[in-house]
Amino acid sequence: MGPSPAADPAGREAARPDAGGLAVAVEAAFHEFFGYPARRLFRAPGRVNLIGEHTDYNEGFVLPMAIDRSVWMAASPAGRPDRTVRLVAVSLGPAEHTFSLDGLQPEPVARWANYVRGVLAILERAGHRLGSLDLAYAGNVPIGAGLSSSAAVEVAVATAVREIYDLELPDLELAQICQQAEHEFAGTQCGLMDQLISVAGQEGHALLIDCRHLTWQPVSIPANAAVVICDTGKRRGLADSAYNERRAQCEEGARRLGVAALRDLDAEAFEARAVELPPLLRKRCRHVVHENDRTLRAAEALGLGQLGVVGQLMNQSHSSLRDLYEVSCEELDLMAALAQSQTCCWGARMTGAGFGGCVVALIERDALSGFVRTVATLYERQTMRMPALYPCYPSPGARPVL
């Protein structure tokens, strides 16, 4: 599938950020800041999760796809004896940060650099001795929108280091290192979905990921379907703390029910024992158990081209995230309702940790322009906030570009 224009905040057609131009800009910034051309260029995509929200850290099932918005990383081994890393984030101003690979700890001030610091620290801990590096990166994955911009940065730097130092590092292990970096250096106890789809994404497909056995299988996106990201413009100020809280609640619910993880309960078994849980834990666990079931059913239906079934399951997922898991917000609910109200839309739901960010909609490809224009106009009219709606395409995972 080729690229397509996105909608500007008012719903009019506008050019999507140009990936080729972004790559050129990163290489130019590298040359400007470090005084020599980068040896290699790498790309790692963001992701959108079609269904399966807050199930990954419960060892359940998720159905994400890598998208055609990415982080681009220019990198070179620097040959300095002091093992320093010079880092430039082009998209952040640019912002600069220099640090040593020795004794790496989270950075309390330049917190944006912790995604890179963390990956390098975990790689070193795993026995991969690194040398000094010069790195510059930029991306067009919206920050704080629930599209895994942080995982894209982590995977981009890990992919760069793996290639530059010719490390024996399988894709799964690379994703796990990036996940651990986010746990320890960013403080978010995320599951593995974001990092794994950024590594292993396949063009034209979503991936059904089993987060217990760490296996995955591709699920083709039918040619008559389009996936549209509907960015509310509301950023996720409470997401990290609430995310960790929800994870703890799920773990407590599993403990009370005597299972290793909520994955171990199907809907019937859970409902038979739900009364054993306090009301709040019951709500949280009910979402996860039924969401696992919805995800498996959605993957099967998607593979069969039964897009109406997939859409119904997406709508149910949003209601559950809103009412049981309580991670939605007014803006997400409005955007989902507006998308669902369009006759060309099979289904729509919030995607990501919640409290802001994006809705993902599954729509008829032939109706793409009208859907984008109508939903953006209605949302702006009701909120006085300009959204950004853009189609996204199932893209390959992280890889070297040069």
Secondary structure, 3 states (H helix, E strand, C coil): CCCCCEECCCCCEECCCCHHHHHHHHHHHHHHHHCCCCCEEEEEEEEEEEECCCCHHHCCEEEEEEEEEEEEEEEEECCCCCCEEEEEEHHHCCEEEEEECCCCCCCCCCHHHHHHHHHHHHHHHCCCCCCCEEEEEEECCCCCCCCCHHHHHHHHHHHHHHHHCCCCCCHHHHHHHHHHHHHHHHCCCCCCHHHHHHHHCCCCEEEEEECCCCEEEEEECCCCEEEEEEECCCCCCCHHHHHHHHHHHHHHHHHHHCCCCHHHCCHHHHHHHHHHCCHHHHHHHHHHHHHHHHHHHHHHHHHCCCHHHHHHHHHHHHHHHHHCCCCCCHHHHHHHHHHHCCCCEEEEEEECCCCCCEEEEEEEHHHHHHHHHHHHHHHHHHHCCCCEEEEECCCCCCEECC
